[in-house]
Amino acid sequence: MRITRVGASNWRNFKNINVLVDSRLFIVGPNASGKSNLLDLFRFMGDLAASGGGLSSALDRRGGLSKVRSLFARNNAGGRLVVDFTLADGQDTRQYILSVKGAQGGKNQPIVHEEVVIKNGEEILRRPDANDVEDPERLTQTHLEQISANQSFRPLAEYFSKVRYVHLVPQVIRNPRWLAGASGEAHGSDFIAQMNATPQKTRDAWLRRMEKALKPVVPDFESLTIEVDATGQPHLIAGYRNWRERQAKQNEVDFSDGTLRLIGLLWTLVSAPANRGVLLLKEPELSLNAAIVRMLATMLAVAQRDATMQVLLSTHAPELLDDEGVLPREILVLRVTGDGSSAQLLSEIDEVADELAADLPKSDAVQSLVAPPELAFSLDCRTSQIL
């Protein structure tokens, strides 16, 4: 199963979006255009379906319905928050639609205005139903989050619950106690411990795959292992070529931020469950030099163990897009408008069709779309003065 389309109304700074999703999606756009907010839409679905999660919990984590509902909501979709996902599973297609509003009476408690599930064109769930009318408290929960109610579409709940978000922070990796809890896990607090807990045979196979991706971009890099110190604390150990017969070794304390983030990214990919899912990466290019960023898409593909896993990443580095394997239909361009942020695949933007047809760098096409007009004008003026 994989997501093929995502739609939403009144989600944060998006008034309306409707986007086709491939096996990879590179999300680009200027500051405050909604890159993180779009990733969070997928995280929201994961929180909605997760064990111990649910509608109230997912919204509370984000400050409540009023914090996620767009400022444009008053005159759009009846003021309701709407999410609409289409998924493919072999020959089957499934669509999940959820509309949420605030309860009347000043409580603003989030309640289900509509919940619909469609499989292969046939509607298998529509709420509110007769039971909801009889007991309105039922509308404080979705059927997606209830095992007793989602039997006919449980694969959807199971798939959404696999959504994983990663935004690695080197300081957290080096000192796991620096940031604890679920947020710390997303930032890498447990990834060395995860490596150490993996059965050795499996871990060694995954480390070899990571070494293959690291050798072309980390100077003199040779090997990567895990060693446990006298206190029981596991450490990453990297071996490097030098003039001596034996390798020089460093642990994670000595790694550069870029090397540490890169190792964390690769481990995230190789260790991802082989039963598909969605992996969300926020700005994976941080701390990496431009040469490595240009190779990052290929490196991630080399390390990825399961080609059926979907990877969605946000980036401020247009050069990441110039990898020949990255297709225009995999690049989602966000732009700020007076009516909320827009989201459009690069392959569908007429303004750059000629550039793409001429095989000009995709980074140039993207930059021409997302660069602030004032900055572009200033740069043009300076170039003219130089010439």
N, C-alpha and C positions, 0 to 999 in steps of 0.2 A: 504494500500500500504506500502511496505517496500523495502529497498535496499537489494538485494541478492548477488550482486557482484560489485566490484569496480576495475577498471583498469585505468592505467595512464602511459604515457610516457613523460619523460623529465620534471617531476614535482619536482622541488627543488633538493633534493639529491637522488631522485629515478630515475633511468634510465628507468626501466619498472617494473610495478607491476600488478598483477592480483590476486585478493583475494576474496574468498567467504565470505559473511558477514551474521552472524546469528542475532538473536534479541539482543544479547549483543556481544561486542568485547572488550577484554582487550588487549591493545597494550603495549608491553614490549620491552625493548632493551637498549643497553648502551647509554651513553651520545653521542649526535650528530649523532644518528642513524636515526632520522627523525620522532620521535613520534609526536611532535608538528606539523611538516610539514604534516604528514598524516591527522591529525585532521583538519588542515587548508585546505586540499583538499575538505572536506565536507563543510567547511565554505565558500570556494570559490564558490561552487555551490549554496549555500544559498544567497550569495551576488549577484550572477549572476541573480537569479530569483526574488530577493526581489523587492518590490515596490521602485522606485527611484534608483535601482541598475543598473546592466547591465555589459557588458564585460569591457568597459573602466573603469568604476568605480571600479569593482572588482579587476582589475589589478593595478589601481592607488593606491588603499589602500595598496597594497603589494610592492609598489615601481616601478611598471611597469613590462612589460613582461620579460625584461632581468633579473630581480631579482628572478622570480619564475621559469624561465626555467633552467633546469639542466645544469651543466658544461659538462655533457656527450652528450648534445643535438647535437653537431656538426656532430657526426657520427651516430645518431640514429633518426629514424622516420623523416628523412629529416629536422631535426632541429626544428620540430614543437612541440608545447605543445599539448598533446592529453589527454582528459579525456573520460572515457567510463564507464557508469553506467547501470546496469541492475536492474530492479525493478519488484516485483510481486504484483499483485492486484487481489486477489481471483484466478480465473482461467486465468487471463490475465497476460502477461509479456510485459514489455516495455523496450526498450534500447535507451539510449541517448548517442550519440557520438559527441564530439566537438573537432575540431583540429584548433589551432590558430597559426598564424605566424606573423612576422613583415612585414609591408608594404615595398615595394622596394623604392629606392630613398633616403635612409638615414634617413627617418622619424622614422622608427621602430614602427610606429603606429600599434597596434594589430588589425588584421583583421581575419575574419572567413575563414579558408582554406577549412573546411568541417564541415557541421552540418547534422547529420542524426538521424532520429527517426524511430524506428521499433516497431511495435505492433503485437504480436503473429506471428512473422516471416514475416510480411508484412511491406514493407517500406512505411511510410506515409509522410516522408519529406526527401529531399536530396538537400543540397545546396553545391556550388552555383547553382542557377537555371537561367532560361532565364532572369528573372527580375534583378538578380544580375549582369549578364553580361552587361545588358543595363545600369545599374546604380551601379557601383562598390562601391559607398559610403554606400550602404545597408550592405555591408560586415563588416562594423565597429560595427554592432549590431548582436546579435543572435536572432533567432525567439523565443527562450525560454523566453526572457525578454519582448517580445512585445505581448500585449493582442490581438492586431489586427491580429497577425500571428500565435498564438499558440492554436487556438481554438481546433484543432484536437488532441492536446496532452497537454492541459492545466492542467490535473491532475499532470503531471510531474512538471510543474512550481510551482503549489500550494504546492506540497510535498517538493520540494527543498527549498521553501521560509520559511518552518517551522523549518529549521535547527537552533538549538540554542546552543551557546557555553558558558560554565560557568567555570571560574577559580577564585574561591572566595578568597578574601583577607580580613582578619579580620580588618585591619586598615581602609579599605574602608567601611566596614559594619558599624563600629563604627562612622566613620566620613564621611558621603556620599559626602561631598564637597571636600574631599581629591582628588578625581579623578572623573571628570565629563564626560558627553557625553556617546556615545555608548560603549566605552571601560569600563567606570565606571559601566555600567549596567552589563556587563559580569563579573565584579569583585565584584558585590554585592552591589553597591551603592544604589539601589532602592528596595532591597528585603524586608526590614521592612515596607517601605511605601506600597509595593504591598500587604503585609499581612494585613495591616490596611485597605486598600481599598477594600479588598475582603468582600462580604456580610457576616455578622456575622454567620449565620447558616452554610454556606459553610466553612468559616474559622474555626469554632469550630470543624467541622467534620474532616478537614484536620489536625488540631492541635492534635486531639486525635490519629490519625494514626501516627503522628510523635512521640507523647509521648510513644506509644507502642514500637517504634524502639529505643528510647533513654533510657528507663528505664534499660535495661540490661547492658548498657555500661557507663552510667554517675552515679557515686555513689550518692545515696540518692535522686536522681532526682524524682520529683512527677508530676509537671504540667508545662504547657507552655501557656502563654496568651499574649495579646497585651494591653498595657495601653497608653493613651495619656496624656502628661503632660500639665501644665498650658499654655505653649506656643504653644500647638497644635502639638508637636513633638511626634510621636509614638515610643514606646519602647517595646522590648522583655522583658517579665518578667518570670523568671523561679522560681518555688517553690521547696524547698528541705525539706526533713524530718529532724527533730532535736528533742532534748529532750523537747522542748516546745510543747504546744498543737497546736499552729498555725505554718504554714510552714515558714521557712526562705526564703526571696526573694532576687533575684539579677536581674539586668538588663544587657543589652548587654555590657556595659562598664566593668562590673565585670567578665564576662565570660572569660574562658581561650580561647586562639586562637583555640584549637582543638574543644571545645564545640561549639563555634560560627560557625566554618566552617561546623561542622556536622549538626547543625540546618539549615544552609543555603543550604546544599546539600539536606537534606530531604525536605525542602520547595520547592526547585527546582523540585523535583520529584513529589510531591503530587499536585503541582499547574500546572504541564505541561498539555497542552491541551489534552482532552480525544479523540481527533480525529487524533491520531498518530503523527509521526514526528521523528526527530533525535535529541538526546541530546548528546552533546559532553562535557565530563568532563576531565579537565587536572589535573592530580596528586591529586585526592581527598584525598589521605592519608596524605597530609601535615599537620603537627601539631598534628597528632593522634598517640597514642602509639601503639605498635605492637599488643597488645591483641585486640584492637578495629579494627585495620587494618584487622586482620584475619576474623573478623565478618562483615566487611564492605559490602561485596557482598550480604550477607543475609539481612543486614539492609536496603540496597537500594532496594532490592526486596520487603521487607515488606512495605516500604513506597510508592513504585511505584503504582500509581493509575491505569494506563493503561498498561496492559501487552503487548499491540501491539506496544508501543513506543520502538524504538531502542535506546540503550544506548551504546555509544562508549567512552571508557576512556583510557587515557594513565597513566602509573604508573611506579614508580621506586621501588615498594615494592612487590617483588615476593611472600611474604607471603599472600598477598591479594588473590592470586590464589588458596590457599589451601582450601578454602571453598568447601565443598563437592558438592555444586550445580554448581560450575564452571567447565565446560567441556573443554577438550583439543581443541575441534574445535572452542571454543570461545576465544582462546588465540592466538594472532598474535605476532610472534616473529620477530623483526627487527634485522638485523645484517649488520655491515659495511663490504663491500668488496672493492676490487680495481676497481670494475665496478659499483659503486653506492650501495646504501643500498638495501638489499633484504628483502622481506616480505613473511613469510610462516606461516601457521597455525601450532600450536604445534602438532596437530593430524597427520600432514603430514610429520613430520621430522623423518627420519629413525634413526638418531643418538640417539634418546631418546625413541624409540618405546618399547624397553625392560623395561625401567624404568616405563613407563606408564602402560604397561601390568602387571607389578608387584605391581601396586598401590602405588608406591613411591610418595612422595610429588611432586606436580607439580612445586612448587617453586624451588626444587632442580634441576629438569630437565631444567627449564628455566635458572636458574643461571649458569648451566654448559654450556649453549649455548651463553649467553650474557656477562659473566664475561670477562674482558680484559685478553688475554693470559698471559701477563706479570704479572698481579696481581694473576691469578690462579697459575702460576709457583712459585711466591714468597710465597704464602700461603702454597703450597705443601712443599716447602723447610723448612719453619718454623715448620710445623707440623712434618716433619721427624726429625728435630733437637730435638723437644720436646720429641718425642717418643724414 
